Amino acid sequence: MKPLYLSGFSVSLSVDRARLLVRDGFHEPDVKPEEMEIQARNAPFDSVIIDGHSGYVTLDSLKWLMRHGIPLLMLDYDGTLLSSALPREPVNGPLKIAQFQAYNDFERRLHIAKNLIEAKAQRTNDILDWLDKRYESETPISTLNSEIQRLAKQDNLSRLMQVEGKIADAYWQYLQKILPAKFGFQSRMHESHQMNSSDQVNTLLNYGYAILESQVRKALNIAGLDPTIGFLHEARQTRYALAYDLMEPYRFLIDTTVISALEASQFTKKDFYRMDNYVLRLRPEGVRRLLDVLRLKFNSPVRYHGKFYGWDVIIRLKAQELAHYILNKGHDLDFINPRPVLTRDDTAAVRERILSLDMSEARRRGIGKTTLWHLKQQVRTGKPFRTYKRVESRLE
């Protein structure tokens, strides 16, 4: 994942002599925005994200992007994905027909929907286990496990969604307990979507989920699936139901990235500003910082079928597997695997052990005075930290 992010006033995309001319927007009157010329077939990015206030995109530049397989994405004022232009999808009439038939087939639709929710529930469990190593607050894992057991017994979509809702509610309530009060996070579960961008956490999640949605829509486009015909979410005029379906097992990419960034104080109040309608917006430098950490997360390797892939590639593979299943050409669905490896060095036990060490005990363990001082300073800041294996073994 290598997005090009453009924001501000007078953003522009045009073409001259087969070269894409890119100009970022103005943010300050006396600061000249960045400009670049991109040669054909030599683009250093795989998507263009525009979060601008004004500007233009020429028809030639749209053609240039589509011919080179580069999606163009437009973000709304609250960080959500407003619109996208995707390269031409492969023509696959039989797949479209089979997808519609699977949607109308109650048993097949329920099977696909149940697989998606089971994967989301497992990811939620993984995140809670990861957080439990750092925070001493009791996690709702027991509640989650009982709801996961109920999933297999559900025989209609309505009851399935009720179980999914209880899992989500327990998860967001737990995050509200452990995240510092200064972020103002209450929940993700609001009647008004606009309220979801009223605090720093939800604002970051909005931008992150927009990036995830763009990756999913790109994957569905490559696979030739219709993004409006979903199996878990209902098909509606203004919704890309299948895109929301396939996002569910991979929301953990955004959640863990945002939580880690907040723990490390990578975002401060200066990165946000409030608009007239009380919506909190992320400043361009904050968006770029978020894109940087998301790029690392999406490109992090995971082992699947004997090979290592980035998570962006895994999403594309899963879209293709879904297409094969719909066409009766593949094995049964498996959205749970590959599972992420979520680790952390700064567990509650390690933090307590560091704070309890005096100089004589540290010396006996082979930990120097300077090293001990730095370790204690890291613990007291509350930020996440990493320890070298040599030091970690001496703390045990």
C-alpha positions as CSV (number, residue, x, y, z in Angstrom):
1,M,0.0,0.0,0.0
2,K,1.6,3.3,-1.2
3,P,-1.0,6.1,-1.3
4,L,-0.4,9.6,-2.5
5,Y,-2.2,12.0,-0.2
6,L,-3.3,15.5,-1.5
7,S,-5.1,18.1,0.6
8,G,-5.8,21.8,0.9
9,F,-6.9,24.4,-1.6
10,S,-6.3,24.3,-5.3
11,V,-5.3,20.6,-5.5
12,S,-4.8,19.6,-9.2
13,L,-4.2,16.6,-11.4
14,S,-3.6,17.1,-15.1
15,V,-1.6,15.5,-17.9
16,D,1.1,17.0,-20.2
17,R,2.9,14.9,-22.8
18,A,1.9,11.6,-21.2
19,R,3.2,12.8,-17.8
20,L,0.9,13.1,-14.8
21,L,1.2,16.6,-13.2
22,V,0.4,16.6,-9.5
23,R,0.1,19.7,-7.3
24,D,-0.7,19.5,-3.7
25,G,-3.0,22.1,-2.1
26,F,-2.3,25.3,-0.3
27,H,-2.3,25.2,3.5
28,E,-0.6,28.5,4.2
29,P,-0.5,31.6,2.0
30,D,3.3,31.9,1.9
31,V,4.1,28.2,1.5
32,K,4.3,26.9,-2.0
33,P,2.7,23.5,-2.4
34,E,4.6,20.5,-3.6
35,E,4.5,19.7,-7.3
36,M,5.6,16.6,-9.2
37,E,5.7,15.1,-12.7
38,I,5.1,11.3,-13.0
39,Q,6.3,9.4,-16.0
40,A,4.0,6.8,-17.5
41,R,4.3,3.3,-15.9
42,N,6.6,4.8,-13.2
43,A,4.3,5.9,-10.5
44,P,5.7,5.7,-6.9
45,F,2.2,5.3,-5.5
46,D,-0.7,2.8,-6.0
47,S,-3.6,5.1,-5.2
48,V,-4.4,8.8,-4.9
49,I,-6.3,10.2,-1.9
50,I,-7.8,13.7,-2.2
51,D,-8.9,15.4,1.0
52,G,-8.9,18.9,-0.5
53,H,-11.1,21.9,-0.2
54,S,-10.9,23.0,-3.8
55,G,-9.2,22.1,-7.0
56,Y,-9.6,20.2,-10.2
57,V,-9.0,16.8,-11.8
58,T,-8.9,16.7,-15.6
59,L,-10.4,14.0,-17.7
60,D,-6.9,13.2,-19.1
61,S,-5.6,12.7,-15.6
62,L,-8.5,10.3,-14.8
63,K,-7.8,8.3,-17.9
64,W,-4.1,8.3,-17.0
65,L,-4.8,6.9,-13.5
66,M,-7.3,4.3,-14.8
67,R,-5.0,3.0,-17.5
68,H,-2.3,2.5,-14.9
69,G,-4.6,0.7,-12.5
70,I,-4.4,3.5,-9.9
71,P,-7.7,4.3,-8.0
72,L,-8.7,7.9,-7.2
73,L,-10.3,8.3,-3.8
74,M,-12.2,11.3,-2.4
75,L,-12.5,11.8,1.4
76,D,-15.5,13.6,3.0
77,Y,-15.1,16.3,5.6
78,D,-15.3,13.8,8.5
79,G,-12.6,11.4,7.0
80,T,-15.0,8.9,5.6
81,L,-14.7,7.7,2.0
82,L,-17.0,9.9,-0.1
83,S,-16.4,8.6,-3.6
84,S,-13.9,6.6,-5.7
85,A,-12.9,6.0,-9.3
86,L,-11.6,2.5,-9.9
87,P,-9.9,0.9,-12.9
88,R,-12.1,-1.1,-15.2
89,E,-13.0,-4.4,-13.6
90,P,-12.7,-7.7,-15.5
91,V,-15.9,-8.6,-17.4
92,N,-17.2,-11.7,-15.7
93,G,-20.9,-12.2,-16.4
94,P,-21.1,-15.7,-14.8
95,L,-19.6,-14.4,-11.6
96,K,-22.1,-11.5,-11.4
97,I,-25.0,-13.9,-11.9
98,A,-23.7,-16.4,-9.4
99,Q,-23.2,-13.6,-6.9
100,F,-26.8,-12.5,-7.2
101,Q,-28.0,-16.2,-7.0
102,A,-25.9,-16.7,-3.8
103,Y,-27.5,-13.6,-2.4
104,N,-31.0,-15.0,-3.0
105,D,-30.0,-18.4,-1.7
106,F,-30.8,-18.2,2.0
107,E,-28.5,-21.1,3.1
108,R,-25.5,-19.8,1.1
109,R,-26.0,-16.2,2.2
110,L,-26.2,-17.2,5.8
111,H,-23.1,-19.4,5.5
112,I,-21.1,-16.6,4.0
113,A,-22.4,-14.1,6.6
114,K,-21.7,-16.4,9.5
115,N,-18.1,-16.9,8.3
116,L,-17.5,-13.2,8.1
117,I,-18.8,-12.6,11.7
118,E,-16.9,-15.6,13.1
119,A,-13.7,-14.1,11.6
120,K,-14.6,-10.6,13.0
121,A,-15.3,-12.2,16.5
122,Q,-12.0,-14.0,16.4
123,R,-10.1,-10.8,15.5
124,T,-11.9,-9.0,18.4
125,N,-10.8,-11.8,20.7
126,D,-7.2,-11.4,19.4
127,I,-7.3,-7.6,20.1
128,L,-8.7,-8.1,23.6
129,D,-6.0,-10.7,24.4
130,W,-3.4,-8.2,23.1
131,L,-4.7,-5.4,25.2
132,D,-5.1,-7.6,28.3
133,K,-1.3,-8.0,28.3
134,R,-0.9,-4.2,28.9
135,Y,-4.0,-3.1,30.8
136,E,-5.2,-4.5,34.1
137,S,-8.9,-3.7,33.4
138,E,-11.0,-6.9,33.1
139,T,-11.7,-7.7,29.5
140,P,-15.1,-9.0,28.2
141,I,-13.4,-12.1,26.8
142,S,-15.8,-14.4,28.6
143,T,-18.8,-12.5,27.2
144,L,-17.2,-12.6,23.8
145,N,-16.6,-16.4,23.9
146,S,-20.2,-17.1,24.9
147,E,-21.5,-14.9,22.0
148,I,-19.1,-16.7,19.6
149,Q,-20.6,-20.0,20.7
150,R,-24.1,-18.6,20.0
151,L,-23.0,-17.8,16.4
152,A,-23.1,-21.4,15.3
153,K,-26.7,-21.8,16.5
154,Q,-28.2,-18.8,14.6
155,D,-30.4,-19.7,11.7
156,N,-31.3,-16.3,10.3
157,L,-29.5,-13.1,9.5
158,S,-31.4,-11.0,12.0
159,R,-30.3,-13.1,15.0
160,L,-26.8,-13.3,13.5
161,M,-26.6,-9.5,13.5
162,Q,-27.9,-9.3,17.1
163,V,-25.0,-11.5,18.2
164,E,-22.6,-9.3,16.2
165,G,-24.0,-6.2,17.8
166,K,-23.4,-7.6,21.3
167,I,-19.8,-8.5,20.4
168,A,-19.2,-5.0,19.0
169,D,-20.9,-3.3,22.0
170,A,-18.8,-5.2,24.5
171,Y,-15.6,-4.4,22.6
172,W,-16.2,-0.6,22.3
173,Q,-17.3,-0.4,25.9
174,Y,-14.0,-2.0,26.9
175,L,-12.0,0.4,24.8
176,Q,-13.8,3.3,26.4
177,K,-12.6,2.0,29.8
178,I,-8.9,1.6,28.9
179,L,-8.3,4.6,26.6
180,P,-7.3,7.8,28.5
181,A,-10.2,10.2,29.2
182,K,-8.3,13.0,27.5
183,F,-9.3,11.5,24.1
184,G,-13.0,11.9,24.9
185,F,-13.9,8.5,23.5
186,Q,-17.3,7.2,24.5
187,S,-18.2,4.7,21.9
188,R,-18.4,3.9,18.2
189,M,-22.1,3.0,18.6
190,H,-24.0,6.2,17.8
191,E,-27.3,6.8,16.1
192,S,-25.8,9.7,14.2
193,H,-22.8,8.9,12.1
194,Q,-21.7,12.5,12.4
195,M,-21.2,12.0,16.1
196,N,-18.6,9.4,15.3
197,S,-16.2,12.2,14.4
198,S,-16.7,14.2,17.6
199,D,-13.5,12.9,19.4
200,Q,-10.0,12.1,18.4
201,V,-10.3,8.3,18.5
202,N,-13.4,8.2,16.2
203,T,-11.8,10.7,13.9
204,L,-8.7,8.6,13.5
205,L,-10.9,5.5,13.0
206,N,-12.9,7.2,10.3
207,Y,-9.8,8.0,8.3
208,G,-8.4,4.5,8.9
209,Y,-11.6,2.8,7.9
210,A,-11.7,4.9,4.7
211,I,-8.3,3.6,3.8
212,L,-9.4,0.0,4.6
213,E,-12.6,0.5,2.5
214,S,-10.5,1.7,-0.4
215,Q,-8.3,-1.4,-0.3
216,V,-11.4,-3.7,-0.1
217,R,-13.2,-2.0,-3.0
218,K,-10.0,-2.3,-5.0
219,A,-9.8,-6.0,-4.2
220,L,-13.4,-6.6,-5.1
221,N,-12.9,-4.7,-8.4
222,I,-9.9,-6.9,-9.3
223,A,-11.9,-10.0,-8.5
224,G,-14.8,-8.9,-10.6
225,L,-17.3,-8.9,-7.7
226,D,-20.2,-6.5,-7.4
227,P,-19.5,-4.3,-4.3
228,T,-23.2,-3.5,-3.9
229,I,-24.4,-7.1,-3.4
230,G,-23.4,-8.2,0.1
231,F,-24.2,-11.2,2.3
232,L,-24.0,-9.7,5.8
233,H,-25.0,-6.1,5.1
234,E,-28.2,-5.4,3.2
235,A,-28.0,-4.2,-0.3
236,R,-29.1,-0.5,-0.4
237,Q,-28.9,2.2,-2.9
238,T,-26.2,4.2,-1.3
239,R,-24.1,1.4,0.3
240,Y,-21.4,-0.9,-1.0
241,A,-22.6,-3.8,1.1
242,L,-20.0,-6.4,0.0
243,A,-17.2,-3.9,0.7
244,Y,-18.5,-3.5,4.2
245,D,-18.8,-7.3,4.5
246,L,-15.2,-7.9,3.6
247,M,-14.0,-5.1,5.8
248,E,-15.2,-6.9,8.9
249,P,-12.3,-9.4,9.3
250,Y,-9.7,-6.7,8.7
251,R,-10.9,-3.8,10.9
252,F,-8.3,-5.0,13.4
253,L,-5.6,-3.5,11.1
254,I,-7.1,0.0,11.8
255,D,-8.0,-0.6,15.4
256,T,-4.6,-1.9,16.5
257,T,-2.8,0.8,14.5
258,V,-4.9,3.7,16.1
259,I,-4.6,2.3,19.6
260,S,-0.8,1.9,19.3
261,A,-0.5,5.4,17.9
262,L,-2.5,6.8,20.7
263,E,-0.5,4.9,23.3
264,A,2.7,6.3,21.8
265,S,1.3,9.9,21.8
266,Q,1.8,10.1,18.0
267,F,-1.2,12.4,17.8
268,T,-1.9,15.5,19.9
269,K,-4.7,18.1,20.1
270,K,-2.8,20.2,17.6
271,D,-3.4,17.6,14.9
272,F,-7.2,18.2,15.0
273,Y,-9.5,21.1,14.6
274,R,-13.2,21.4,15.1
275,M,-15.5,22.5,12.3
276,D,-18.7,24.7,12.5
277,N,-20.9,21.6,12.7
278,Y,-18.8,20.3,15.7
279,V,-17.2,17.6,13.6
280,L,-13.5,17.0,14.5
281,R,-11.2,16.9,11.5
282,L,-7.6,15.7,11.2
283,R,-5.1,18.2,9.9
284,P,-3.2,17.2,6.7
285,E,0.1,16.5,8.6
286,G,-1.8,14.2,10.9
287,V,-3.4,12.3,8.0
288,R,0.0,11.8,6.5
289,R,1.3,10.5,9.8
290,L,-1.6,8.1,10.0
291,L,-1.1,6.9,6.5
292,D,2.6,6.2,7.3
293,V,1.7,3.9,10.2
294,L,-1.1,2.3,8.3
295,R,1.2,1.6,5.4
296,L,3.6,-0.2,7.7
297,K,0.7,-2.2,9.1
298,F,-0.8,-3.1,5.7
299,N,2.6,-4.1,4.3
300,S,3.7,-6.1,7.3
301,P,4.3,-9.8,6.3
302,V,2.0,-12.6,7.3
303,R,2.4,-16.3,6.5
304,Y,-0.4,-17.8,4.4
305,H,-0.3,-21.1,2.5
306,G,3.5,-21.3,2.9
307,K,4.3,-17.8,1.6
308,F,4.5,-14.4,3.1
309,Y,2.2,-11.6,2.0
310,G,1.3,-8.1,3.1
311,W,-2.2,-7.6,4.5
312,D,-3.3,-5.6,1.4
313,V,-2.5,-8.7,-0.7
314,I,-4.3,-11.0,1.8
315,I,-7.4,-8.9,1.3
316,R,-7.2,-9.3,-2.5
317,L,-6.6,-13.1,-2.1
318,K,-9.7,-13.3,0.1
319,A,-11.8,-11.5,-2.4
320,Q,-10.7,-14.0,-5.1
321,E,-11.4,-16.9,-2.7
322,L,-14.9,-15.5,-2.2
323,A,-15.4,-15.3,-6.0
324,H,-14.2,-18.9,-6.4
325,Y,-16.6,-20.1,-3.7
326,I,-19.5,-18.3,-5.3
327,L,-18.7,-20.0,-8.6
328,N,-18.4,-23.3,-6.8
329,K,-14.7,-23.5,-7.9
330,G,-13.0,-23.3,-4.5
331,H,-13.0,-24.9,-1.1
332,D,-15.1,-23.7,1.8
333,L,-14.7,-20.1,3.1
334,D,-12.0,-19.3,5.6
335,F,-11.9,-15.6,6.7
336,I,-10.3,-16.4,10.0
337,N,-6.9,-17.4,8.5
338,P,-4.3,-16.1,8.4
339,R,-4.5,-14.8,11.9
340,P,-2.4,-11.8,13.0
341,V,0.4,-12.2,15.5
342,L,-0.2,-9.4,18.0
343,T,2.6,-9.0,20.4
344,R,3.9,-6.4,22.9
345,D,6.9,-6.1,25.1
346,D,5.4,-3.6,27.6
347,T,3.1,-6.0,29.4
348,A,1.7,-5.2,32.8
349,A,3.9,-7.8,34.4
350,V,7.1,-6.4,32.7
351,R,6.2,-2.9,33.8
352,E,5.7,-3.9,37.4
353,R,8.9,-5.9,37.3
354,I,10.9,-2.9,36.1
355,L,9.5,-0.5,38.6
356,S,10.2,-3.0,41.5
357,L,13.9,-3.4,40.5
358,D,16.4,-1.7,42.7
359,M,20.0,-1.1,41.6
360,S,21.5,-4.0,43.5
361,E,19.0,-6.5,42.0
362,A,19.5,-5.0,38.5
363,R,23.2,-5.3,38.8
364,R,22.8,-9.0,39.9
365,R,20.7,-9.6,36.8
366,G,23.3,-7.9,34.5
367,I,21.3,-4.7,33.9
368,G,23.4,-1.5,34.0
369,K,22.5,1.6,35.9
370,T,21.8,3.7,32.7
371,T,19.7,0.9,31.2
372,L,17.6,0.6,34.4
373,W,17.1,4.4,34.4
374,H,15.8,4.4,30.8
375,L,13.6,1.5,31.4
376,K,11.9,3.1,34.4
377,Q,11.5,6.4,32.5
378,Q,9.8,4.5,29.7
379,V,7.4,2.8,32.1
380,R,6.5,6.1,33.9
381,T,5.6,7.9,30.6
382,G,2.9,5.3,30.1
383,K,3.9,5.0,26.4
384,P,4.6,1.6,24.8
385,F,8.2,0.5,24.6
386,R,10.3,-2.4,23.3
387,T,13.1,-4.2,25.0
388,Y,16.0,-5.9,23.5
389,K,16.0,-9.7,23.8
390,R,19.1,-9.6,26.0
391,V,17.5,-7.2,28.4
392,E,14.1,-9.0,28.3
393,S,15.8,-12.3,29.3
394,R,17.4,-10.6,32.3
395,L,14.1,-9.3,33.4
396,E,12.5,-12.7,33.6
